[in-house]
């Protein structure tokens, strides 16, 4: 059972090849890599960093951390840096 003292701040890590470096438009949505959903920013950042390092040779490949908790509850105050 989750610890009720620690709020669950869900984060999604996704990535894929972009059409250009100026915009966040994926070249092929069927090939978007959904890395996973993580319970906090630290674990999402670790997954983002690992995937980003694996694809460093492709300049158009980008990975992102999406703050799902902000989308699910827009009124929620997030801690600085999260």
N, C-alpha and C positions, 0 to 999 in steps of 0.2 A: 504494500500500500504506500502511495507517495507521502512524503513528509509534508504535512499541511503548513508548516512554518516556511517552507521554501515554495514560492510560487512557480508554477510550471510555465516557462517562457519558451514555447516551441519555435524552432528555426528549421527552415528547409534549405537544403543545399542542392542547387541545380546548375547545369552548365551545358554548353554546346558551342558549335561554331557559329559565329556571327557573320552577317552579310557584309559588314564593313566595320571599321574601328570607331566610327562616329556615333553609331546608334546601337541600341540593344534590341536587335532584330535577329532572331535565330534563322540560319540558312535553311534548316529542315527540322520542323517540329517533331517529326517521327524519330529523329536522332538525338533529341534533348536527353541528357543524362540526368536522371533523378537520383541523386546520391543517397538522400534519405532525410528523415525528419529527426531532429535532435532536441533533447530536453532543455538545453541551455546554449548560450552563445559560445562558450569555450569549446564544447564538443563540436559544434557546427563549424567553428573557425578551424579546428584541427582537421576536420574532413575536407573543408574548402582548400586549405593549404596543401594537403596531400594530393588532391585531384589537380590543383593548379600546377603543382610541380611536375606531375606526370605529363602534362600537356604543354610544357613551357616552349617547346619547339614550334608550336603552331600559334602564330600571332593572333589569329582570329578566334581561337578557342578561349572561352571565358567561363568562369564559374562564379556563382553568386550565392550569398547568404540572404535568404528572405526571412524577415521577422514575422512569422506567422502569428505570433501572439498579438502583434499590433493590428493585423488584419481581422483577427477574431474578436478583439476587444479594443476598438480605436480609442476609447476613453482611458485605457489603462496607462498609468505613468510608468514608463520604462526607466530603468536605472541608466545613468550616463554611460555611454560606450556600449550599449546593448541594443 
